[in-house]
């Protein structure tokens, strides 16, 4: 089963979707599509330029909770991907015919959706690129969850720069990769978005100008909260390649 494209979803409370729309379009160099869904809860962030590049980020308004993030995996055969996911322990949440909502063994939602020919990733925007969905996994489920996502995607499995990280690197050209993070404590699985930043301080200042606030500072990541209340990370990685250069200038992956 070949995954042809990936979308990173920012899930935010439906009542704050307009705030999420204004912020995420501003910081990613995109404009929003017309809303879709029964409650106008879905938006695609379309690259402003250049022509011919494909979207890879979407917004979803959620009725409950503060939201988070999830992945859409685009394939030619949704049924085959759904079947493969279930055989590996995923739960089918909803079957919509041409797409399916599933939940990983650790409880992280994701979707199997049809591929519509997307193939050209959008450019770096103002020194950053939203290029990663980080899955936050409780310790008891971490090993199995890493195996699930590696088996389902077939992507290259790489050790991260710290013991609690593992990276699934997609084939060249795909827009969004997966970082799996082992949490320190047992709590429900979740996910958040990561941006690769050439200059994290400059990107942070730009995001704060558009209403984001600092939550905390990590070793090589900065946790932020957007105006709609969702948390995400600015990471000191090359936005072109996703690599994190260490002090010796070797390229590491998370």
Secondary structure per residue as TSV (DSSP state, phi and psi in degrees):
chain	resnum	aa	ss	phi	psi
A	1	X	-	360.0	116.2
A	2	X	-	-99.0	125.5
A	3	X	-	-84.9	118.3
A	4	X	-	-87.3	-27.0
A	5	X	E	-160.6	160.5
A	6	X	E	-134.9	143.5
A	7	X	E	-119.4	135.2
A	8	X	E	-95.9	124.7
A	9	X	E	-103.1	130.3
A	10	X	E	-95.0	115.2
A	11	X	E	-97.2	120.6
A	12	X	E	-134.5	154.8
A	13	X	E	-52.6	134.6
A	14	X	G	-58.9	-31.5
A	15	X	G	-71.9	-10.9
A	16	X	G	-117.9	17.9
A	17	X	H	-65.0	-33.3
A	18	X	H	-65.3	-36.5
A	19	X	H	-66.7	-42.2
A	20	X	H	-63.7	-40.5
A	21	X	H	-61.5	-48.4
A	22	X	H	-62.0	-42.6
A	23	X	H	-69.2	-52.9
A	24	X	H	-71.2	-30.9
A	25	X	H	-67.2	-39.0
A	26	X	H	-64.5	-41.0
A	27	X	H	-90.4	-9.7
A	28	X	H	-110.6	2.1
A	29	X	T	65.6	44.9
A	30	X	E	-133.0	172.2
A	31	X	E	-131.4	153.0
A	32	X	E	-85.2	143.7
A	33	X	-	-70.7	173.9
A	34	X	-	-64.9	141.5
A	35	X	-	-62.9	151.6
A	36	X	B	-130.4	165.2
A	37	X	S	98.5	164.0
A	38	X	T	-62.3	-30.0
A	39	X	T	-113.4	21.3
A	40	X	S	53.4	42.6
A	41	X	-	-93.8	-4.1
A	42	X	E	-116.1	135.0
A	43	X	E	-137.9	141.4
A	44	X	E	-105.6	136.4
A	45	X	E	-92.7	108.8
A	46	X	E	-93.8	128.6
A	47	X	E	-57.8	135.7
A	48	X	-	-68.3	-36.6
A	49	X	S	-164.4	163.4
A	50	X	S	-78.6	168.1
A	51	X	T	-61.9	145.3
A	52	X	T	93.8	-6.8
A	53	X	-	-87.0	154.0
A	54	X	B	-106.8	147.8
A	55	X	-	-67.3	152.0
A	56	X	-	-142.7	5.3
A	57	X	E	-129.2	137.5
A	58	X	E	-134.7	160.9
A	59	X	E	-116.3	145.4
A	60	X	E	-135.2	129.5
A	61	X	E	-83.7	127.7
A	62	X	E	-111.6	146.6
A	63	X	S	-80.2	-26.6
A	64	X	S	-127.8	147.9
A	65	X	S	77.3	-177.2
A	66	X	S	-89.9	-4.7
A	67	X	-	85.2	-170.5
A	68	X	E	179.8	-121.9
A	69	X	E	-154.1	159.3
A	70	X	E	-155.9	169.6
A	71	X	E	-107.6	142.8
A	72	X	E	-107.8	126.4
A	73	X	E	-104.1	119.5
A	74	X	E	-97.2	125.7
A	75	X	E	-139.7	166.2
A	76	X	S	-79.3	-24.3
A	77	X	-	-130.4	94.2
A	78	X	H	-62.8	-38.9
A	79	X	H	-62.0	-41.3
A	80	X	H	-65.9	-41.6
A	81	X	H	-66.3	-40.9
A	82	X	H	-61.3	-44.0
A	83	X	H	-63.0	-43.9
A	84	X	H	-63.4	-39.8
A	85	X	H	-64.4	-43.4
A	86	X	H	-66.9	-36.2
A	87	X	H	-64.4	-25.3
A	88	X	T	-93.6	5.5
A	89	X	T	109.6	2.2
A	90	X	-	-74.2	155.3
A	91	X	E	-103.9	133.9
A	92	X	E	-80.3	118.7
A	93	X	E	-91.2	-43.8
A	94	X	E	-155.3	134.8
A	95	X	E	-109.3	112.5
A	96	X	-	-104.7	19.7
A	97	X	S	83.9	-77.6
A	98	X	S	-85.7	-3.1
A	99	X	E	-153.4	160.4
A	100	X	E	-138.7	141.4
A	101	X	E	-102.2	128.0
A	102	X	E	-128.6	170.3
A	103	X	E	-134.4	128.3
A	104	X	-	-64.9	167.8
A	105	X	T	-55.8	-31.1
A	106	X	T	-83.6	-8.1
A	107	X	S	105.1	9.8
A	108	X	-	-85.9	122.2
A	109	X	E	-68.4	148.7
A	110	X	E	-157.8	168.9
A	111	X	E	-128.2	144.3
A	112	X	E	-102.8	121.4
A	113	X	E	-135.0	158.8
A	114	X	E	-72.9	145.0
A	115	X	-	-83.3	131.7
A	116	X	-	-113.6	28.3
A	117	X	S	90.5	5.9
A	118	X	-	-59.9	137.1
A	119	X	-	-155.5	-11.9
A	120	X	-	-116.0	111.0
A	121	X	B	-69.9	147.3
A	122	X	-	-69.0	160.4
A	123	X	-	-78.0	169.8
A	124	X	-	-62.9	135.8
A	125	X	B	-117.3	114.2
A	126	X	T	51.3	44.1
A	127	X	T	83.5	9.0
A	128	X	E	-146.0	161.3
A	129	X	E	-143.9	130.3
A	130	X	E	-78.9	105.0
A	131	X	E	-131.7	7.5
A	132	X	E	-150.1	138.0
A	133	X	E	-108.1	122.0
A	134	X	E	-97.1	121.7
A	135	X	E	-93.7	120.9
A	136	X	E	-96.8	109.4
A	137	X	E	-116.2	133.2
A	138	X	-	-64.2	150.9
A	139	X	G	-54.6	-39.7
A	140	X	G	-66.2	-22.5
A	141	X	G	-107.7	-1.5
A	142	X	H	-63.7	-50.6
A	143	X	H	-61.3	-45.6
A	144	X	H	-66.1	-37.2
A	145	X	H	-68.3	-39.8
A	146	X	H	-60.3	-43.1
A	147	X	H	-64.5	-38.1
A	148	X	H	-61.1	-52.5
A	149	X	H	-69.1	-36.7
A	150	X	H	-64.9	-43.0
A	151	X	H	-67.8	-39.0
A	152	X	H	-69.9	-42.7
A	153	X	H	-84.2	-32.8
A	154	X	-	73.9	13.5
A	155	X	-	-79.5	162.0
A	156	X	E	-63.6	131.7
A	157	X	E	-103.8	119.1
A	158	X	E	-123.8	144.1
A	159	X	E	-74.5	135.6
A	160	X	-	-78.2	179.4
A	161	X	S	-76.5	-12.9
A	162	X	S	-131.2	156.1
A	163	X	T	-60.1	-26.1
A	164	X	T	-85.9	4.6
A	165	X	E	-117.3	145.0
A	166	X	E	-140.6	139.4
A	167	X	E	-113.2	136.7
A	168	X	E	-107.9	111.0
A	169	X	E	-95.7	118.4
A	170	X	-	-75.9	168.1
A	171	X	-	-59.2	155.6
A	172	X	T	-54.8	135.9
A	173	X	T	102.7	-25.7
A	174	X	-	-72.6	148.5
A	175	X	S	-87.0	-28.1
A	176	X	-	-132.7	129.0
A	177	X	E	-104.9	176.7
A	178	X	E	-120.4	128.0
A	179	X	E	-111.1	129.6
A	180	X	E	-105.6	126.9
A	181	X	E	-117.9	125.1
A	182	X	E	-81.3	120.4
A	183	X	-	-72.6	161.7
A	184	X	S	-79.8	-25.6
A	185	X	S	-130.8	162.1
A	186	X	-	-78.1	117.8
A	187	X	-	-157.1	166.7
A	188	X	-	-58.3	147.1
A	189	X	-	-63.3	150.1
A	190	X	E	-151.1	-169.1
A	191	X	E	-158.2	155.4
A	192	X	E	-145.6	166.3
A	193	X	E	-92.4	147.1
A	194	X	E	-123.9	139.6
A	195	X	E	-112.7	135.3
A	196	X	E	-85.1	129.8
A	197	X	E	-126.7	129.3
A	198	X	S	-68.6	-36.3
A	199	X	S	-138.9	96.5
A	200	X	H	-60.5	-39.8
A	201	X	H	-62.9	-41.2
A	202	X	H	-68.2	-40.7
A	203	X	H	-66.6	-41.1
A	204	X	H	-57.9	-45.2
A	205	X	H	-60.9	-39.3
A	206	X	H	-66.4	-41.8
A	207	X	H	-66.1	-39.4
A	208	X	H	-65.0	-34.5
A	209	X	H	-60.1	-30.8
A	210	X	T	-96.2	11.3
A	211	X	T	107.9	-0.3
A	212	X	-	-76.4	158.3
A	213	X	E	-131.1	151.4
A	214	X	E	-72.9	135.5
A	215	X	E	-102.2	-52.8
A	216	X	E	-166.2	164.4
A	217	X	E	-110.6	129.2
A	218	X	-	-105.3	-176.0
A	219	X	S	-57.3	-47.4
A	220	X	S	-141.2	32.2
A	221	X	E	-144.7	155.3
A	222	X	E	-124.9	119.5
A	223	X	E	-85.7	126.9
A	224	X	E	-122.6	161.7
A	225	X	E	-123.4	126.5
A	226	X	-	-80.8	170.3
A	227	X	T	-62.9	-17.6
A	228	X	T	-91.1	2.5
A	229	X	S	96.1	-0.2
A	230	X	-	-89.5	143.2
A	231	X	E	-94.4	150.1
A	232	X	E	-155.7	173.7
A	233	X	E	-126.2	141.4
A	234	X	E	-98.8	123.8
A	235	X	E	-119.7	143.6
A	236	X	-	-81.9	70.4
A	237	X	S	-124.8	158.9
A	238	X	-	-68.5	116.7
A	239	X	T	-67.7	-14.1
A	240	X	T	-80.6	-38.9
A	241	X	T	-113.5	-20.2
A	242	X	-	85.3	-4.1
A	243	X	-	-79.7	149.8
A	244	X	E	-107.7	108.9
A	245	X	E	-75.7	134.7
A	246	X	-	-93.9	-173.1
A	247	X	T	-62.3	-27.5
A	248	X	T	-90.2	7.6
A	249	X	-	68.1	19.3
A	250	X	-	-81.6	145.7
A	251	X	E	-85.3	118.3
A	252	X	E	-114.2	175.4
A	253	X	-	-113.4	-6.0
A	254	X	-	-151.0	360.0
